[in-house]
Amino acid sequence: MATTATARARSSQRHSAQRQAVASVERAIRSAVRPPRSRYLHEFAEAFRSYQSQLTDADVLARACAADILLIGDYHSLPSCQKFAASILRQLATQDRRSNVLGLEAAYSASQPALDEWFRGGIDDNELPQRLNFARDWGYDWEPYRNLFKVVRQGCEAVWGLDSEPRYDLRRVRGRDRYIAVKIQEMRRLHPEPRLVVFIGESHLAPQHLPRLLREALPGEEMLTVLQNVDALYWQLSEGSTPHPAPVSVAEDVVCVFNSAPLEKYESYQRYLERWSG
């Protein structure tokens, strides 16, 4: 009994130390970027504070297979998020007979001619990031997305760029949501049968953001949101988990998977801030 109590105490101490480290990095990020007070970001943070039940990876895949529209949340600076998106897209292609169409926030809709030419084989994988102006317009590393595009060639019917300007103005982010919702409607019109897989920044996936717009625009579609590494849920589940918590069901149409700790998330973003400021 004493050994068990000691182990629990040590686990609690590690948990507390992790949270203190995360808070320190978050303070450094806030001091560097001085973000505006944003109701939009607050709505995301408040939307996912609790979960219903734990799941297995097979449960998550089964729910994804049943979806007509699959929304996958991205934390842009964290390669494990892009790796997960590639993995689930590969599993859908190999384990489900339904075809897929991928929509990306990381590509502007104005880049669609380049995406179409690449998909037809007119330009190679090395030329694609230049044609997309990926380094300038997106600002994050290409390599994690290169793997995602490899899966697109193998298991998708098409790939779409979804985003529009202005990317970095939170005062106009709801307008971007409306634009992306219209592009997804267009995807459905041109691809009536495949599953639509949308890979987009996590904050767009609060229930009252993009999901609400899509439910209004495409009411007959079965939709699933797959979040990654939500902090509030991670802290509830992390004690004693190795290496990361199991997936959880947040709502009937929302699940969350874990592939990185909060400290990894914020340190990855801090590295980009240092790079950009340099």
N, C-alpha and C positions, 0 to 999 in steps of 0.2 A: 504493500500500500504506500509506504514511504517513497519507494522508487517511482511509483506512478505519479505521486504528488510532485516529486522533484522534476520529473520529465515535463509535467504540465507547466510548472513554474518556469522552466527553461524555455519551453515553447512560447509561453506568454511574453517572456523577456525578449525573445527574438522577434516576435510579432510587433511588440512596442518599438523596438529599435528600427525595424523596417518602416513603420509608419512615421517615425521621426525623421528618417533619412528622406522619405518621399516628401514630407512637408518642407524640408530644407531645400530640396531641388525645386519644388513648386514655388517657393519664395524667390529663389534666384531667377526663375523664368519670369515671374510676374514683374520683378524689378527690371528685367531686360526688355520686355516687350510692352509693359504698361497697357494691358488690354482694356478696352472700354467695358463698362458695366453692360452686360448683354443679357437681356431677358431670354433670348434664344438659347444661349448656352446654359442658363439656369434651368430652363425647361427640360433640357436633356438630362442634366444632373439630377433633377428631382423625379424624373419619370421612372427610374430603375433603381429603387432603393431596397426591394425585397424580391424574393423568388418563391415559386410554388413548390418545386420538387427538383431533385437531382435526376440527371439523365446520363445515358451512356453515349459514346460517340456514334454508335449504331442508331440510337434514338434520334439524334440530330440529323443524321443522313436520311433516315426514313421520313422525317418531317420535311426536309429539303426536297426529297423526291416527290412529295405530295403537293408541293407548291407550284402555282402558275407563275408567280413573281417572287423571286428570292432576293431580299435586300441584305447585303453583307456589309457590316460596319468596318471601317478602316481607320486606324490611327497611323497617319501617313508616314511618320518617321520610323515606324517599328516594322522591320522586315518580317517578323513572325506573322503579322497581319496579312501581308501580301502572300506569304507562304501558305497560310491557311486558305485564303481565297483560291489559290491555284490547286490546293489539295482537294477541296470540296468540289471544285469544278471538274477535276479529273475523275473523282469518284462518281459524280453524276453521269459523266460521259461513259464510264465503263460499266456501271451497275444499273443504269436506267436507260430504257430504249428511247426515251424522249430526247429530242435534240435541244440545244441551248443557244441563246443569244446573249452575249455579254455586253453590258453598258458600263462605261467607266467615267467617273468624275475626273480622273487624271488626264483625260483628253478633251479638248474643246470640241464642240460639235462642228466648228468651222474646219477641223482637221479630218472630217469624214472622208474626203477624197483620198487622203494619204492612207487612212486605215483600210479603205476598200481596195486600194491598189496593193497594199501589203498582203491583204487576205487572199487576193487573186494570184499572188506570187510575183507581182510586177516590181516590187522592191524587196530587198532582203532584210533580215532581222537587224543587221548593223546600221542600215540606213534609216530604219523607222524612227528611232528617237530624234534624229536630226530633222526629219520631215515633220515630226510633231512639235519641234522646238521644246522638247521635254525638259531639258535642264533649265531653260529660261522660264518657261511658262508654268511648270509644275514645281521645280526647285528641289525635288527629292531624287534619290539615287534611282537610276534606271534598272540596275541589276535585279532587284526583287520583282520588278514588273516584266523583265525579260522572261523570267520563268512562267509568269502568268500568261504572257502572249504565246509561249510554246504550247501551253495547254489549249489555248484558243484554237490554234491550227489543228489540233488533234480532235477536239470534241465540241466545237461550236459551229453554228450555221453562219454567224456573222459577229462582228464586234462594232460597237457604236461609241462615239464620243458624245458625252452628255452635257458638259459644263459650258458656262458662258461667263463673260465678264460681268461685274467686277468680282474677282475671286476673293480678295482680301479685305472687303468692306463688310463688316458684320451688320451694318445698318441696312444693307440691301440683300442679305442672305435669303430672306423669304422670297424675294423675287427670283433668285436662282433656283429655289425649290420649285416654284411655279414653272419656270422654264424647263427644268429637268423632268417634271411630271408630264409636260407636253411632249418632250422627246420620247419618253417611255410610251406614251400613247401612240406615237408614230411608230416606234418599234413594234408594238403589238399589231398595228394596222398592216405593216409590211411583213410581219412574221406571226401569223395568227395561231400557229400550232406550238412552236417551241416554248420552253420555259424561259422567261426573262430573268437573267441574273444581273443584279445591279450592285457594283462595288463602289461605295461612297463613304465619305467621312462620317464618323459615328454621330456627330451632333445633328446631322440631317434626319436621323432615324428616331427622334422622339415621336411618340404617337401623333402629336398635333402638327408635326412638320411634314416631311414628304409622305409618310404612310397615309395620313389623312387625305392629302391631295389625290393619291392614287386610288384610295377606296372610293372617293367621290367620282373620279374620272373613269375607273374600270371596276364597277361594283360587282361584277360576276367573277372576279379573279380570286383564287385562293392565294393569300399572301403570307409569307413568313419573313420575319426580321431575325437575322443572326448577328448579335452583338459580340464584341470581343473584349475581354479584360476590363469589364466595368469595375471601377474602383470599389464602390460601395458593396458590391456582391463579392468581390475578391476578399475583402477584409472579413466578411461574414463566414467565408468558407475556407480560408487559407490555413488556419491552425491545424497542424498535423497532416496537411496534404503534401504529397510528394509526387512529382515536382510542382504540379499546379492542380487547382481544384478540378473536379469533374464538371462537365457542362450542367447547366440548370435550365429549367423551364421558368420563364419570368411571367408569361401570360400564354394564353392559348395560341397566339400568333407571334410570340417572341421567345427566343432562347439566347443564352449567353455561353460562349466557350472561353476557355482560359489557356493561353499559351505563353504569357509573359506576366511578370509581377509589375505592380505599379512603378516601382523604382526603375525597372528597365524601360518602361514607357517614357517617363519624364527625363531620364538621362539621355535617351535617344533623341528627344526633341531639343534638349539643351545642347547636344553636339551640333545639331543643325543650326541653332542660333549662333553658336560660336563660329561656325563656318560662314554663315551669311554675313555676320558682322565683320569678318575678316576680308 
